[in-house]
Amino acid sequence: MRGLLYLIAVILVIAWIFGAFVTPFGGNIIHVLLVIAIIALLLGVIRRA
């Protein structure tokens, strides 16, 4: 499960970079999903510590 969250976060970062610099496609949705993924990863790190 943890690996899946990291994979999703990496895909969202790549999509965000692609959307920001190449073509504007659903930028707001990508930003929201990226923030949710980062929060989920941080909560996972905090729970393991």
N, C-alpha and C positions, 0 to 999 in steps of 0.2 A: 504494500500500500504506500509506504514511504517513497519507494522508487517511482511509483506512478505520479505522486505529487511533484517530485522533482522534474520528471519528464514533462508534465503539463506546464509547470512554471517555465521551463526552458522554451517550450513551444510558444507560450504566450509572449515571452520576451522577444523571441525571433519575429513573431507576428507584429509586435508593437514596433520594433525597429523597422521592419519592412513597411508597415503602414505609415510611420512617421516620416520616412525619408524617400519612399518610392511612390506610393499611391495612397490617398486617404480612403481606406475602406473600413467602415465601422469603428473608427478610432475610439469612440466613447465606450463601446462594448469591450474592446480589447483592454482599455485602461481599467475598467471595473473588474474584469476577470483576472487581470494581472495582480491587482491589489488583493483580491480574495485569495489567490494562490499564494502570495507572499505571506499573508496573515496565517493561512493554514500551515505553511512550512514553519513559520516562527513558533506557532503554538505546538507543533510537533517537537521542535528543538527544545522548547521550554519544558515540556512534559517529560522528555527523556533525561533532562538534567537533574 
